[in-house]
Amino acid sequence: MKKILFVSLLLVVILAACGTKEEKVNFKSSDNENLSIENYPQFMPVQAEEKVVSMETSKGIIKLKLFPEYAPKAVENFVTHAENGYYNGLTFHRVLKDFMIQGGDPEGTGMGGESIWKKPFKDEFSNKLYHFRGALSMANSGANTNGSQFFIVQAPKVENDQAIMDAYPEAVANAYKEKGGTPWLDNKHTVFGQVIEGMDIVDAIADVEVDRQGKPAEKVIIKSMKVIQ
């Protein structure tokens, strides 16, 4: 059901990219096979080289750690926009409960926004980062079309998991089953961060009343973003 919903809302929600063959990564590569889930960046303590951003919303504060080692362009873009106040006052313009919350569009329509380079930048896929619940990822309108829009995965469980999970190392597959997420977005969107505090706020945003397109009836505002590490 979730996959059907995703496909039907593809163009108006986040316009998922297909990704080129060259851009895709092999999730079952040999350097992943024997890793426990605690050795993947999203489940490790914050590292010295990582960035931490505090996002104050009208529902509360969400703290996110960012991964410049694996997605340097996406992190640079997000951090620079945050430091310049680009996101201040913008809304989460698309909210789909049990899927994701999306923001970062100055127009509030899902069609606006731009990168700090004034042009789209390339996808950055990694076999160390996945669309687990709480993942911060780039919205796009096709392969290599990243701008300013982002989304946070809110899905508490994975639907039809066996057909999807066969592509992953055991630790990753089990983490998806236990923690939730949206694995069908891997190799299509750039994961560049993870919620470390405030998933209850993400859930509260996901609970707001929305119309058929997922636009909240009450505005959920990003008041400010601060880089705190």
C-alpha angles and dihedrals in degrees: 000000000000091000091051090049090049094052094046092052096038099115098041099040113045105325096231116226123230094213123216122269091249093054098052121098130215107243092195096055116145095255089062102044099088101032119118114223090252087068094060114096096240091061099038125094114266109286126219093249094050126094125229122205127192111210114195111202132177086258097049142283126317119191119203133186117213130212112220091167092065104026107024097161095047091048094047090049094048096043094047092049089048093050091047092052093243093140097043111118095010121127139229090251097182124042125174115177114229089018120054149306118236132200144144100097116124089201093052091221103097090248102083143071135074140219124259087259091058090239136070118278132212128272117258111207123182136182087222097060128062141172095261118156106288095027117146110218141169120259114219146173096227139324115336096000101121117153128150103310121104139170138207117220111237101169108130095199142020118245121217088005103173097064090049100039096059089080094061139076111260095254092053093044091050092048090054090050094047102037105026131228144145108280093172087073093061112111088018103068131033114248108205106157148018135219109249097172131018107039085140087062091050088052091048090053090048089054096060119113113264139180125243092281093051096254110148117243088217118044115251104204133202099222096185146333125218130185103226098175 
